[in-house]
Amino acid sequence: MSKRATDRTFNGLRHAMWDEIDALRNGNGDLERIRALQQLAGRINDTVHAEAKARKLLGTEISETANLRALLS
């Protein structure tokens, strides 16, 4: 499996996870690495949802803070 930078988006995260599953199926993967990636993905998802809830509660526009669309793409 070639190492490349992961896009900092949910789509990039999905690709990284599938790359790890493919590596595991090909005999080159590491189950612990996949578990760690799954845990990180869950934390990233939780963080994005918490930020979205905070913006909604505060009435903050997305354009006034980080670009949420970039995080969710």
Helices and strands as residue ranges (DSSP letters): H 10-25, H 31-58, G 62-64, H 68-72
